[in-house]
Amino acid sequence: MEALQAALGRDFGLIADLIHLHAHASPRRPALVDPDIQLDYGALDALMDRIAAALQRDGLRAGDAIAVCAASGTRYAALFLGALRAGIAVAPLAPSATPASLARMTEDAQARILFLDATTADTFGAPAPGDIPRVALDGSSAGRAFDAWLAPEGTRPEAVTPQPSWPFNIIYSSGTTGEPKGIVQGHGMRWSHVRRGAKYEYGADTVTLLSTPLYSNTTLVVFFPTLAYGGCVVLMPKFDAAAYLALAERHRVTHTMLVPVQYQRLMAHAGFDAHDLSRFRFKFSTSAPFGAALKADVLKRWPGGLVEFYGMTEGGGTCILEAHLHPDKLHTVGRPAEGSDIRLIDDAGLEAPQGEAGEVVGHSAGMMVGYHRQPEKTREAEWFDATGKRFIRTGDVGRFDPDGFLTLFDRKKDMIISGGFNIYPSDLEAVLRGHAAVAEAAVVGVPSEQWGETPVAFVVRRDGHDTSADALLQWANAQLGKTQRLARLHLIDELPRSAIGKVLKRELRERDAV
């Protein structure tokens, strides 16, 4: 379609406009699928119009925001897209956050309406006088029924033309403790993700299966390009390995985004090799460390390319590892993507010499505008080179190899300084995973009167193994250097993780203190 190709070739465009083009050209082509509802492009485009018109009817204008806290589904997705058509920013909130954090995030986003469902209504509690209006996406008693809230069929919204710097969404990086930081991503940043999609064979025949939540940037970097190119998104409200494999086979899925722990569970599933996954063209991963051995297993047993994205929700540059093209670099997160300027800096804020480790900073077209209403936090996240060029600090420590591939060591805040020596938890975790009884391991630093900090390990044993904590501790310390040795080792049933698979090391530190 010439109009679509012309739109995708521009330096900037609107995802909502692309959906309108698909609806005009192929109105019956499937766009969104969940366990209960399927929308084709014609129906999606019309629903987006009704959502945009309803928001405008309620007094919202371009630049305002709404908040959404619900399970993933077609109505959630359509709401997100319809708000964008009206130039309204979306603040998708994690249902797993505490009630206090959800209240702070809703207030910080200055959301004018809260959209929720029965799964999140109890967390918010009963509305109080003066609270913003609530709309229930599932028609439950959580708020006004979504269907009743919508503008009448056939209603067209007032035309709005967002600019690249306008807020597209506000994603919160802290949903459990502390002050939440709202990462404001602009329309220009999302458009850069769409344009990158051409490289990964998105098109009208794309079927993308997503089991990570819609409030996560992990999901959105694949969700929006799929629809921009006219593909179909199949949404799983909750991940389950067996259900995922069945859906992938039934829908003849071509693309997916999974976090490493999901790959781990899928590859370990007894029925994995019995499923027909031959339609897969690309599988993506991001958000958490992805072990080289697991990548190798995926490459061996799962058809299609495997691509790892390394970057931050804040943006500022991306590294990409096309694992199927570089099987000798599986221990890395790849090379800087086209248009990404990735550098390393030392503790003094100076660029690290070539071959030296340093904190990763990045610049690209895909950068957050800033933290919402937190200019001081925004400044803390920025680094400027000698020419004044703006970079975003990642907090990760890494080193480039001679071929330009980046190897990560750890989060700077997770690095343990014990007796004056720097200890990277990832090194200790790698040693622990070398034991036949260890399925998963995480190492944290805890206070020590003698050393300042000392490393403590948490281990999940493989099924069928009964090796004791003391035996594992002695074995690990025999492999480790004198300055790296573990003070304690705890056996636990599972590592605490966020909804997108990141190990919650704060919770592990609290467990050790009990």
Buried (B, 14 or more C-beta within 10 A) or exposed (E): EEEBEEBBEEEEBBBBBBBBBBBEBBBEBBBBBBEEEBBBBBBBBBBBBBBBBBBBBBEBEBEBBBBBBBBBBBBBBBBBBBBBBBBBBBBBBBBBBEEEBBBBBBEBBBBBBBBBBBBBBEBBEEBEEEEBEBBBBBBBEBBBBBEEBBBEEEBEBEEBEBEBEBBBBBBBBBBBEEEBBBBBBBBBBBBBBBBBBBEBBBEBBBBBBBBBBBBBBBBBBBBBBBBBBBBBBBBBBEBEBBEBBEBBBEBEBBBBBBBBBBBBBBBBBEEBEEBEBEBBBBBBBBBBBBBBEBBBBBBEEBEBBBBBBBBBBBBBBBBBBBBBEBEEBBBBBBBBBEBBBBBBBEEEEEBBEEEEBBBBBBBBBBBBBBBBBBEEBBEEBBBEBEEEEEBBBBBBBBBBEEEEBBBBBBBBEBBBEBEEEEBBBBBBBBBBBEBEBBBBBBBBBBEBEEBBBBBBBBBBBEEEEEBEBEEBBEBBBEEBEEBBBBBEBBBBEEBBBBBBBBBBBEBBBEBBEE
